[in-house]
Amino acid sequence: MVSTKRDREQAIFLAGALGLFYVLAGIWPLVNLRTFEAITGPKSERWLVKTTGLLIAVIGTTLVISAQRSRIPPEVALLDGGAAAGLGTSASRSHFAGGPLWNERLCRSAGGAPER
């Protein structure tokens, strides 16, 4: 739990900042799927990208509202931590060292795998 006033203020600021990031990242594929795919790569299940984006935007909105109220109840803290852990694990498995996308990009940059 948050022990001092400064810790509480920092937690509220971080929840608001992360919430704003989630809102923007979540609505991006809903607003302009073409630019989203230009950065993240082509997607075969566009409906899934949009659904996931909407869910991420709703999580972000919840965090922003909590930050605006200067109150982060335990269930919002759980939502915040769970979303960060789930999204971070998903991203690290596919984009960072050892994940399938990392290996494909590494091979492609070395000239060993064709572009899709």
C-alpha positions in Angstrom: 0.0 0.0 0.0 1.0 3.7 -0.4 2.6 4.9 2.8 3.3 8.6 2.5 1.5 11.5 0.9 4.3 11.8 -1.7 4.0 8.1 -2.5 0.2 8.5 -2.9 0.6 11.5 -5.2 3.2 9.6 -7.4 0.9 6.6 -7.6 -2.0 8.9 -8.7 0.2 10.6 -11.3 1.5 7.3 -12.7 -2.0 5.8 -12.9 -3.2 8.9 -14.8 -0.2 8.9 -17.2 -0.5 5.1 -17.8 -4.2 5.5 -18.3 -3.7 8.3 -20.9 -1.2 6.1 -22.7 -3.7 3.2 -22.7 -6.5 5.4 -24.0 -4.4 6.7 -26.9 -2.9 3.3 -27.7 -6.3 1.6 -27.5 -8.1 4.0 -29.8 -5.4 4.2 -32.4 -6.4 1.0 -34.3 -10.0 2.2 -34.1 -9.2 5.6 -35.5 -6.7 4.6 -38.2 -6.0 0.9 -38.6 -3.7 1.7 -41.6 -1.2 3.7 -39.6 -1.4 1.2 -36.7 -0.5 -1.7 -39.0 2.3 0.4 -40.7 4.0 0.6 -37.3 3.1 -2.7 -35.7 2.9 -4.9 -38.9 0.0 -6.4 -40.8 -2.7 -8.2 -38.8 -4.8 -11.1 -40.1 -7.6 -10.7 -37.5 -8.5 -7.0 -37.7 -11.6 -7.4 -35.6 -9.4 -8.8 -32.8 -7.1 -5.8 -33.0 -10.1 -3.4 -32.7 -11.6 -5.4 -29.8 -8.4 -5.5 -27.9 -7.8 -1.8 -28.6 -11.3 -1.0 -27.2 -10.6 -3.0 -24.1 -7.3 -1.3 -23.5 -8.9 2.1 -24.0 -11.6 1.2 -21.4 -8.8 0.2 -18.9 -7.1 3.5 -19.6 -10.3 5.5 -19.1 -10.8 3.7 -15.7 -7.3 4.7 -14.6 -7.7 8.3 -15.8 -11.0 8.7 -13.9 -9.4 7.3 -10.7 -6.5 9.6 -11.1 -8.8 12.6 -11.6 -10.6 11.7 -8.4 -7.3 11.3 -6.6 -8.3 7.9 -5.4 -7.1 4.5 -6.5 -9.2 1.8 -4.9 -7.7 -1.7 -4.6 -9.8 -3.0 -7.6 -8.4 -0.3 -9.9 -4.9 -1.0 -8.6 -5.5 -4.7 -9.5 -6.8 -3.7 -13.0 -3.7 -1.5 -13.5 -1.2 -4.1 -12.4 -2.9 -7.0 -14.2 -3.2 -5.0 -17.5 0.5 -3.9 -17.3 1.6 -7.5 -16.6 -0.6 -9.1 -19.3 0.3 -6.5 -21.9 4.0 -6.5 -21.0 4.2 -10.3 -21.1 2.4 -10.4 -24.5 4.7 -7.8 -26.0 7.9 -9.3 -24.6 7.0 -12.8 -26.0 6.5 -11.5 -29.5 8.7 -8.5 -29.9 11.8 -8.9 -27.7 14.7 -11.4 -27.7 13.6 -14.9 -28.2 10.1 -14.3 -29.4 8.9 -15.4 -32.8 8.7 -11.9 -34.3 12.2 -11.1 -32.9 13.6 -14.2 -34.6 11.9 -13.5 -37.8 13.1 -9.9 -37.9 16.6 -11.0 -37.0 16.7 -13.5 -39.8 15.2 -11.0 -42.2 17.8 -8.3 -41.3 20.5 -10.9 -42.0 19.0 -11.7 -45.3 17.8 -15.2 -44.3 14.0 -14.8 -44.3 11.8 -13.3 -47.0 9.4 -10.5 -46.3 5.8 -11.5 -45.8 
